[in-house]
Amino acid sequence: MDLSFLPRLPQAISHLTWFGVLLVAGLLCGELARRYAGLPRITGYVVAGAALGPEGTGVIGTNALFELRLLVDLAIGLIVFELGFRLDLDWLRRNRWLLAGALAESLLAFVAIFATLGYLGFRPLLAATAAAIGTATSPAVVLLVSQELRAQGQVTERMLLFTAVNTVFAYLLLALLLPFLHLEHRVTWDTAVLHSLYAFVGAVALAGGGCWLLLSLAAWVGKREDLQFVLLVAILVVAIGAAHSLKLSVPVALVSLGMMARNLDRRHALLPVHFGYGGQLFFVVLFVLTGASLEFHTLGIAGAGAVAAFIVVRFLGKALGALLFGAASGIAPGGSGLLALSLLPMSGLAVVMVRETFSLYPSFGAELSAIVLAAVVVLELAGPVATQFALRRAGEAHPDG
């Protein structure tokens, strides 16, 4: 009997199949976490990924994670673009104490982490790089938790604004530290400086070109939500591809694109950003893959004391920055503390930042990942719960409509 029409076994599972597996597993675990544990769906997505990942059952191997990186880039791109789009410079000009609070929160978190790691014996450049990465709050977590709770109010809006500011702040610090990293590895000073300028300025320039194209085409297609959704996703995909080809930072390019689209749209050609169900699909995959990428063995490498100190002083720095200018910026009493708690999450972008550093200098990246990724493991699970608690305690959560 001729059975040549049957597929050969064992057969590699296609990317499309993995995509479906991730969606089903994430959806089920997310809903179980919400219904039976009162946790954010994000926590369920992460647990599903950790269970399926290389350090869990191994269903999703390291090669599969690498092959699905385009989905991660697209999901992160959608999120950081929306975050940048929420950064209203007119609001900051009207309330300069608000900008002062956002900058203080970023700066004091950096100083607190840097000083603590220095005290624990980490060399200055490693401590400064880890502190810069630790400054950023996870855009994906705060956006998705606020959307899940349908949260609205002072704490919610400031949480999103502060997250946008500290994300930009973190990448700017990394750009400033990059020349010192090059020099530590005996690269000439002119190459070190030029690479830093190219990486940051190039990403902003790419965002400027993408913004001009986006606003021009949005004005041409008109205020049709369906057409503008397709246009926006298409521009983001082009920007992600161009950033990869030009060796530029995808998150910097897309958060800059979002900021420019919001603040340079004088004719109001672009409709408010709303990715809807399409965005949710990618967000589920992002958090499942983030969970699968968690490296639990780093907890032992870094040491529980160093990781705990990193997390505690990071929170204290953010809390002090929020409290210093809270009253002057007009937030309700007690709101500053809840705002600081809502900024606790640290996840996907921290992993991206570490891996960008690792691609340049693997030995330095390995040292960096030992402390940063260990903190990510803890905050990936605790951060969404903290954000959910803060928004509910602030009375801004309206999950039922």
C-alpha positions as CSV (number, residue, x, y, z in Angstrom):
1,M,0.0,0.0,0.0
2,D,1.4,3.4,-1.0
3,L,1.2,5.8,2.0
4,S,3.4,8.4,0.6
5,F,0.6,11.0,0.8
6,L,0.9,10.9,4.7
7,P,3.2,13.4,6.4
8,R,6.6,12.3,7.6
9,L,7.0,11.9,11.3
10,P,8.2,13.5,13.5
11,Q,7.1,16.7,11.9
12,A,8.0,20.2,13.1
13,I,5.1,22.1,14.5
14,S,4.4,25.2,12.3
15,H,4.5,28.7,13.6
16,L,0.7,29.0,13.0
17,T,0.1,26.0,15.2
18,W,2.2,27.5,18.0
19,F,0.4,30.8,17.6
20,G,-2.9,29.0,18.2
21,V,-1.6,27.0,21.2
22,L,-0.3,30.2,22.8
23,L,-3.7,31.9,22.4
24,V,-5.7,29.0,23.8
25,A,-3.4,28.4,26.8
26,G,-3.1,32.1,27.6
27,L,-6.9,32.7,27.3
28,L,-7.8,29.7,29.5
29,C,-5.2,30.6,32.2
30,G,-6.1,34.3,32.2
31,E,-9.7,33.6,32.6
32,L,-9.1,31.1,35.4
33,A,-6.9,33.6,37.2
34,R,-9.6,36.3,37.0
35,R,-12.6,34.1,37.9
36,Y,-11.2,31.9,40.7
37,A,-8.3,33.9,42.2
38,G,-9.4,37.5,41.6
39,L,-6.1,38.2,39.8
40,P,-5.5,40.2,36.6
41,R,-5.7,38.1,33.4
42,I,-2.1,39.1,32.7
43,T,-1.0,36.9,35.7
44,G,-2.7,33.9,34.1
45,Y,-1.0,34.6,30.7
46,V,2.4,34.8,32.3
47,V,1.8,31.6,34.4
48,A,0.7,29.8,31.2
49,G,3.9,30.9,29.4
50,A,6.1,29.9,32.3
51,A,4.4,26.4,32.4
52,L,4.9,25.9,28.6
53,G,8.4,27.5,28.4
54,P,11.9,26.0,28.5
55,E,12.0,26.2,32.3
56,G,8.6,24.6,32.7
57,T,7.4,21.7,30.6
58,G,9.5,22.7,27.6
59,V,6.6,22.5,25.2
60,I,7.8,25.9,23.8
61,G,11.5,25.5,23.3
62,T,14.1,28.2,22.9
63,N,14.0,27.9,19.1
64,A,10.3,28.5,19.0
65,L,10.7,31.6,21.2
66,F,13.3,32.9,18.7
67,E,11.1,32.2,15.7
68,L,8.1,34.0,17.3
69,R,10.1,37.1,18.1
70,L,8.3,39.0,15.3
71,L,5.0,38.6,17.2
72,V,6.7,40.0,20.4
73,D,8.1,43.0,18.5
74,L,4.7,43.7,17.0
75,A,2.9,43.4,20.3
76,I,5.5,45.7,22.1
77,G,5.2,48.1,19.2
78,L,1.5,48.4,19.5
79,I,1.8,49.0,23.2
80,V,4.6,51.5,23.3
81,F,3.0,53.4,20.4
82,E,-0.3,53.7,22.3
83,L,1.7,54.8,25.4
84,G,3.5,57.5,23.5
85,F,0.3,58.6,22.0
86,R,-1.0,59.2,25.5
87,L,1.9,61.6,26.3
88,D,0.1,65.0,25.9
89,L,2.7,67.7,26.0
90,D,0.1,70.4,26.3
91,W,-1.1,68.8,29.6
92,L,2.5,68.9,30.9
93,R,2.9,72.5,29.9
94,R,-0.3,73.5,31.7
95,N,0.7,71.5,34.8
96,R,4.5,71.7,35.2
97,W,4.4,70.2,38.6
98,L,3.1,67.1,36.9
99,L,6.2,66.9,34.7
100,A,8.4,67.6,37.7
101,G,6.8,64.7,39.5
102,A,7.3,62.3,36.5
103,L,10.9,63.3,36.2
104,A,11.5,63.0,39.9
105,E,10.0,59.6,40.0
106,S,12.3,58.4,37.2
107,L,15.4,60.1,38.6
108,L,15.0,59.0,42.2
109,A,14.3,55.4,41.2
110,F,17.5,55.4,39.2
111,V,19.5,57.0,42.0
112,A,18.1,54.6,44.6
113,I,18.9,51.5,42.5
114,F,22.3,52.7,41.5
115,A,23.4,53.6,45.1
116,T,22.1,50.3,46.5
117,L,23.8,48.1,43.9
118,G,27.0,50.1,44.3
119,Y,26.8,49.5,48.1
120,L,26.3,45.8,47.4
121,G,29.5,45.6,45.4
122,F,28.4,45.9,41.8
123,R,30.8,47.9,39.7
124,P,29.6,51.4,38.7
125,L,28.8,50.8,35.0
126,L,26.9,47.6,35.7
127,A,25.0,49.3,38.6
128,A,24.1,52.3,36.4
129,T,22.9,50.1,33.5
130,A,20.8,48.0,35.8
131,A,19.4,51.1,37.4
132,A,18.5,52.7,34.1
133,I,16.6,49.6,33.0
134,G,14.9,49.3,36.4
135,T,13.6,52.9,36.0
136,A,11.1,51.9,33.4
137,T,7.6,50.7,34.3
138,S,6.1,48.0,32.1
139,P,3.9,49.8,29.5
140,A,2.1,46.5,28.6
141,V,1.1,45.7,32.2
142,V,-0.3,49.2,33.1
143,L,-2.1,49.5,29.8
144,L,-3.7,46.1,29.9
145,V,-4.7,46.2,33.6
146,S,-6.2,49.7,33.2
147,Q,-8.2,48.5,30.1
148,E,-9.3,45.3,31.9
149,L,-10.6,47.3,34.8
150,R,-11.9,50.1,32.6
151,A,-10.1,52.4,35.0
152,Q,-10.5,56.2,34.7
153,G,-9.3,58.9,37.0
154,Q,-6.3,60.8,38.4
155,V,-4.2,57.8,39.4
156,T,-4.9,56.0,36.1
157,E,-4.0,58.9,33.9
158,R,-0.9,59.8,35.9
159,M,0.2,56.2,35.9
160,L,0.1,56.0,32.1
161,L,1.8,59.4,31.8
162,F,4.6,58.5,34.3
163,T,5.1,55.2,32.5
164,A,5.6,57.0,29.2
165,V,8.0,59.4,30.8
166,N,10.1,56.8,32.7
167,T,10.3,54.6,29.6
168,V,11.7,57.5,27.5
169,F,14.0,58.4,30.5
170,A,15.3,54.8,30.7
171,Y,16.2,54.6,27.0
172,L,17.8,58.1,27.1
173,L,20.0,56.9,30.1
174,L,21.0,53.8,28.2
175,A,22.0,55.9,25.2
176,L,24.1,58.0,27.5
177,L,25.7,55.0,29.1
178,L,26.4,53.2,25.8
179,P,29.7,55.1,25.1
180,F,31.1,54.0,28.5
181,L,30.1,50.4,27.8
182,H,32.0,50.6,24.5
183,L,35.0,52.2,26.1
184,E,35.1,49.5,28.8
185,H,35.5,47.0,26.0
186,R,38.3,49.0,24.4
187,V,36.3,50.5,21.5
188,T,37.7,53.9,20.3
189,W,35.9,56.9,21.7
190,D,34.7,58.2,18.3
191,T,33.0,54.9,17.5
192,A,31.5,54.7,21.0
193,V,30.0,58.2,20.7
194,L,28.8,57.8,17.1
195,H,27.1,54.5,17.9
196,S,25.2,56.0,20.7
197,L,24.1,59.0,18.6
198,Y,23.1,56.8,15.7
199,A,21.1,54.4,17.9
200,F,19.0,57.2,19.6
201,V,18.9,59.9,17.0
202,G,18.3,57.4,14.2
203,A,15.3,55.9,16.1
204,V,13.8,59.4,16.6
205,A,14.4,60.3,12.9
206,L,12.7,57.1,11.8
207,A,9.8,58.0,14.0
208,G,9.6,61.5,12.4
209,G,9.4,60.0,9.0
210,G,6.8,57.5,10.1
211,C,4.8,60.3,11.7
212,W,4.7,62.4,8.6
213,L,3.6,59.4,6.5
214,L,1.0,58.4,9.1
215,L,-0.6,61.8,9.4
216,S,-0.5,62.5,5.6
217,L,-2.3,59.2,4.8
218,A,-4.7,59.6,7.7
219,A,-5.8,62.9,6.3
220,W,-6.2,61.4,2.9
221,V,-8.2,58.3,4.0
222,G,-10.4,60.4,6.2
223,K,-11.9,59.7,9.7
224,R,-12.9,56.1,9.0
225,E,-12.0,54.0,12.0
226,D,-11.6,50.7,10.0
227,L,-9.3,52.3,7.4
228,Q,-7.2,54.1,10.0
229,F,-6.8,50.9,12.0
230,V,-5.3,49.1,9.0
231,L,-3.2,52.2,8.2
232,L,-1.8,52.4,11.7
233,V,-0.9,48.7,12.0
234,A,0.7,48.9,8.5
235,I,2.9,51.9,9.5
236,L,3.9,50.2,12.8
237,V,4.9,47.1,10.9
238,V,7.0,49.1,8.4
239,A,8.6,51.0,11.3
240,I,9.5,47.8,13.2
241,G,11.0,46.3,10.0
242,A,12.9,49.4,9.3
243,A,14.2,49.6,12.8
244,H,15.5,46.0,12.6
245,S,17.1,46.6,9.2
246,L,18.8,49.8,10.4
247,K,19.8,48.3,13.8
248,L,17.8,50.8,15.8
249,S,15.8,50.4,18.9
250,V,12.2,49.3,18.1
251,P,10.7,50.6,21.4
252,V,12.4,54.0,21.1
253,A,11.3,54.4,17.5
254,L,7.6,53.5,18.3
255,V,7.2,55.4,21.5
256,S,8.6,58.5,19.7
257,L,6.2,57.8,16.8
258,G,3.3,57.8,19.2
259,M,4.4,61.0,20.9
260,M,4.8,62.8,17.6
261,A,1.5,61.5,16.2
262,R,-0.3,62.9,19.3
263,N,1.4,66.3,19.5
264,L,2.1,67.1,15.9
265,D,-1.4,66.3,14.6
266,R,-2.6,69.9,14.3
267,R,-5.4,69.1,11.9
268,H,-6.7,66.3,14.1
269,A,-6.5,63.9,11.2
270,L,-5.8,60.8,13.3
271,L,-8.6,59.2,15.3
272,P,-7.9,58.2,19.0
273,V,-5.8,55.0,19.2
274,H,-7.9,52.0,19.9
275,F,-6.6,48.6,18.8
276,G,-9.6,46.7,20.1
277,Y,-9.8,42.9,19.7
278,G,-6.9,42.8,17.3
279,G,-4.6,44.3,19.9
280,Q,-5.8,42.0,22.6
281,L,-4.9,39.0,20.5
282,F,-1.3,40.1,20.3
283,F,-1.2,41.1,24.0
284,V,-2.2,37.6,25.0
285,V,0.7,36.2,22.9
286,L,3.1,38.8,24.3
287,F,2.5,37.9,27.9
288,V,2.5,34.1,27.3
289,L,5.9,34.5,25.5
290,T,7.2,36.8,28.2
291,G,6.3,34.1,30.8
292,A,8.0,31.5,28.7
293,S,11.1,33.7,28.5
294,L,11.4,34.1,32.3
295,E,14.7,32.7,33.6
296,F,13.9,31.4,37.1
297,H,17.5,30.2,37.5
298,T,18.7,33.9,37.7
299,L,17.1,34.1,41.1
300,G,19.8,31.9,42.5
301,I,22.6,33.6,40.5
302,A,21.8,37.1,41.7
303,G,21.1,36.3,45.3
304,A,17.8,36.8,47.0
305,G,19.2,39.8,49.0
306,A,20.3,41.7,46.0
307,V,17.0,41.1,44.1
308,A,14.9,42.1,47.1
309,A,17.0,45.2,47.6
310,F,16.6,46.1,43.9
311,I,12.8,45.8,44.1
312,V,12.4,47.6,47.4
313,V,14.6,50.6,46.6
314,R,13.1,50.9,43.2
315,F,9.6,51.2,44.7
316,L,10.8,53.6,47.4
317,G,12.5,55.9,44.8
318,K,9.3,56.0,42.7
319,A,7.2,56.6,45.8
320,L,9.4,59.5,46.9
321,G,9.3,61.1,43.5
322,A,5.5,60.8,43.3
323,L,5.0,62.1,46.8
324,L,7.3,65.1,46.4
325,F,5.2,66.8,43.8
326,G,1.8,65.1,44.3
327,A,0.1,67.9,46.2
328,A,1.5,70.6,44.0
329,S,0.3,68.8,40.8
330,G,-3.2,68.5,42.2
331,I,-3.5,64.8,43.0
332,A,-6.0,63.8,45.7
333,P,-4.5,63.0,49.2
334,G,-3.3,59.4,49.3
335,G,-3.3,59.2,45.5
336,S,0.5,59.6,45.3
337,G,1.1,56.4,47.3
338,L,-1.3,54.5,45.1
339,L,0.3,56.0,42.0
340,A,3.7,54.7,43.2
341,L,2.3,51.2,43.8
342,S,0.7,51.1,40.4
343,L,4.1,51.8,38.8
344,L,5.6,48.7,40.3
345,P,5.4,46.4,37.2
346,M,8.6,45.7,35.3
347,S,8.6,43.2,32.5
348,G,8.8,43.0,28.7
349,L,10.8,46.1,27.9
350,A,13.4,45.2,30.6
351,V,14.0,41.9,28.9
352,V,14.3,43.7,25.5
353,M,16.8,46.2,27.0
354,V,18.9,43.4,28.6
355,R,19.0,41.4,25.3
356,E,20.0,44.5,23.3
357,T,22.9,44.9,25.7
358,F,23.7,41.2,25.5
359,S,23.8,41.3,21.7
360,L,26.6,43.9,21.9
361,Y,28.7,42.4,24.8
362,P,27.6,38.9,25.9
363,S,29.8,38.9,29.0
364,F,28.4,42.2,30.3
365,G,24.9,41.2,29.3
366,A,25.2,38.0,31.3
367,E,26.2,39.9,34.4
368,L,23.3,42.4,33.8
369,S,20.7,39.7,33.3
370,A,21.6,38.0,36.6
371,I,20.2,41.0,38.6
372,V,17.7,42.5,36.2
373,L,16.0,39.4,34.9
374,A,15.7,38.0,38.5
375,A,13.8,41.2,39.5
376,V,11.6,40.7,36.3
377,V,10.7,37.2,37.4
378,V,9.3,38.5,40.7
379,L,7.7,41.7,39.3
380,E,6.2,39.9,36.3
381,L,4.0,38.1,38.8
382,A,3.6,40.6,41.6
383,G,3.4,43.8,39.5
384,P,0.0,43.3,37.8
385,V,-1.5,42.5,41.2
386,A,-0.1,45.7,42.7
387,T,-1.4,47.8,39.8
388,Q,-4.8,46.2,40.0
389,F,-4.9,46.8,43.8
390,A,-3.9,50.4,43.4
391,L,-6.5,51.3,40.8
392,R,-9.3,49.5,42.8
393,R,-8.2,51.2,46.0
394,A,-8.3,54.5,44.3
395,G,-11.9,53.9,43.3
396,E,-11.1,54.2,39.6
397,A,-11.9,50.6,38.5
398,H,-15.2,50.0,36.7
399,P,-14.8,46.5,35.3
400,D,-18.6,46.1,34.9
401,G,-19.0,49.1,32.6
